[in-house]
Amino acid sequence: MRRAQQPAFANPVLIGAVTVLVAIVAVFLAYNANNGLPFVPTRQLKVDISNGSALVDGNDVRAGGFRVGIISDMQPVVLPSGQVGAQVTAQLNTANGSVPVDSTASIKPRSLLGLKYLEIQRGSSSKVFPDGGTMPVSQTSVPVQFDDINKLFDAKTRP
């Protein structure tokens, strides 16, 4: 008696192995999605700002209302005025183009719960920041945040 050959996809071990492999890849991509998707080319832009204002790693960087990157790091720096400020490192998608040197940046609230993002208002200059370049503090602003209004009436100032 001759045994009929089974198709390769009828093997339950092979189907189980492929399913586990697909699940591992999906979990890896979901876990790393907050740090930007893997294999997507980015440019680095550092932004000196007088107040980090509760920005954290993984917050969005937006330009014209669209997400163009994420914040990957924030470190304290001494500004030219002698005060201590923050240097925000942003990973920007290369598909969204370069940032002109006369652009400005500000921190905006994304929700009432305290989530923030870095807004870049693109300038019109033909000269652009190089990869890893730094936007000076003179081109940044931190408007009054909703959190600051809530902190205004602490225990010392209440009657």
N, C-alpha and C positions, 0 to 999 in steps of 0.2 A: 504494500500500500504506500502510495505516495502522499506525503503531507503537503497541503497547499501553503504557499508562503503568505504571511500576513503583511499588510502594509506597515511601514515604519511608524505611522502615527497611531496605530492601534496598540502599541506597546505602552502600558500604563506607567512604567518606570520613566520612559522618555517624556511623556506628557507631564508627569509630576516634576521632573527635573527642569523642564522649560518653564513651568508655572512658578517654581521657586525662584528661578533666575530672573524672571520678569518682575516678581514681587520685590526682590532685593534691589533691582535697578530703580524701581518706582520709589521705594523707601529712601534710597540714597538721594535721588533728585528732590524729593519732598523735604528731606532734612536740610539740604544745602540751598534750598530756594531762597531763604532769608539772606544769604550771603551772595546772592547773584547766581544765575544759572551757570553751570560749568561749561567750558568750551565757548563762552561768549566773550569776544575780545572787548577790553575796556581800556579807558584812559584814566589816569589819576590826576586829580586836581585838588590842591590843598587850599583851604580858605581860612584866613586869619579873621577871627571875629572877637569882639570885646566880651561877649557873654555866650557860653555854650547853650544856655537856656533850655536845659533838659533834653538836648539831643542825645541819642544813643546809637550804638552800632546797629545797622539794619534799617534805620529810618530812611525814607525816600528822599531823593533829590529830584525836584521837578523844574521844568522849564515850560512856560506857556500852558500850564495845567496838565502836562503829560509827564509821566515818570521817565526820567532819562538816566537814572543811576541810583546808587545807594550809598549811605555813609558807612565806611568800613572802619574808621578809627577817629578818635578825638583825644588830643593831648593838650596839656597846659603849656602855654608859651609866654614869654615876656614880649610885650608889644613895644613898638618904637617909643611910645609915650612913657614906658617904664611900668605900666600896669600889667597885671597878669590876665591873659585872655585865653582863648581856646583856638587850636588849629584843627579844623575838621578836614579829614581826608575823605574825598568822595571818589568812588569808582563810577565813571560815566561810560555809557555804551558808546562805542565808536560809531555806530550807525546814526547817532543823533548829531554828528558833526562836532566841531571844535567850539570852544568857548572864546569869543572875542575878548581882548584885553580891557575893553571899556565896559564890560558887563558888571552887574552888581548882584549881590546876594543878600538874602534876609531869611530869618527864621519865622515860619508861619505855623499857626495851629491847624492841625488836621481834624481834630475832634474836640469836644468839650471835656473829654476825659484826660486830656493832657498829651495826646500824641502830637508830635511835631514833624515838620519836614523842612528841608532847605530849599528855598525858591531861588532860582537863578533867572535874572532878567537879562536876556542877551543884548549885548551892545551892537553897534553897527561897524566897528572897526574891521579892517581886513587882516590885521595882525591878531593872532590867537595865542592863548596860553600854551606853552609846550607841555608835553606829557610829564606830569610831576611838578608843574609850575605852581606858584602860590599867588592867590588873589590877596592883595593887601587889605588891611583892616579899614582903610579909607573908602573902600568900595563895598563895605558891608554895613548892615544895620540890624538892630534888634529892637523891633517895636515893643510896646508894652504888652506883656503876655497876660492872658486871662488868669493864669496861676498867680501872678504877682498881685492882682487885685484881691484874690482870695486870701493871700498872706498879709494883706495890708492891716487887717483888723485882728492881730494876734492878741494874746492875753494881756500884754503890756499896754496896748492902746485902747482896749475896751474899758468902759466905765465900770 
